[in-house]
Amino acid sequence: MKTVRARLETTLKNHYLFEDFQIEDFSFDRKIKDLDIDSISLVELFLVVEEEFGLHGKISTAIDMETAKEQTLDEFISSLVVKIEELQKSEK
């Protein structure tokens, strides 16, 4: 069974057609805002994640977009993983 992070990364790669090297290039030092990901793009990303994990409407209300824009892609994915795991536990 895939970890939440592996499943999330696969979902994002498939949806946005990222190649492995692109994810790695962005993970270390580039902030979300530096990747030209605006608020509308973040909402779309949240919808993709919510669909994949069956958390309709829960991620987009749980993540502060302004904070997210200041995170690197790696930090952002890590914060999404934590939030997904929290929400999954609360549903059980």
N, C-alpha and C positions, 0 to 999 in steps of 0.2 A: 504494500500500500504506500502510495506517495505521501510524503510529508506535505503539510499545508503550503510551505514555501515552494517546494518543487511543483506542486499543482498550480499555484499562483503564477510562478514564472512561466510554466508551460502555457497557461491560459493567455498571459500577456504576450508571449512570443507569438502564439498562433493568431491572436486577434490583431496585433500590430505588425505582424510579419517581421519581428526582430530576428536577426541572426544572433547566434551565441556571442560572437565577438562584439556586437553592438551593445548588448546588455552588459558585458564585462567592461567595455570602454566607459559606459555611463555610470557604473556602480560606484566607482571610487571617489570621484571628485566633482562631478557635475551635479548641480542642483536642478530640481524639477523646473524651476523658472528659467534656467539656462538652456533647457532642452526645448524651449518654445511650447511647453505644455501649459495652456491657460486654464481658467476655471471651467470653461465648457468642456475642454478635453478631460479634465479631472472628473467631471460629472459622468462623462461617457465611460471613463475607465472604471469608476465606481459601479456603474450599471453592469458592465461586463463581469466584474468580480462578484457582484450580488447574484447575478444569474448563475454563474459557475458554482457558487457555494450555497445557493438557495436562501440567500439572506436579503430578499427583496426590500429595498428601502432602508436597510439598516446601516450599511457602510457609509452611504452619502451623508447621513445625519450624524455619524459618529466620528468622522474625521474632519478636523478643521483645515479648510483649504489653504488659508494663508500660512499656517504652520507647515503644511505639506509642501508648498512651493519652495520653502527654505531648506528642505531636506534633500540629500543626495538621493539618487534612485535606489541605492542600496538601503539607506535609512528609511525611505518611504515604503519599500517592499517589506522591510522588517516591521514597521509600524502597522501595515496592513495585516501581516501574519498574526501579530498579537491581537489585533481587533477581531479578526476572523475567528481565532481560537476562543476569545472571550465570548463572542456571540454564540458560537456553537455550543459552548458549555452551558450558557444561560438558557438555551433552548431544550436542554435535556431534562 
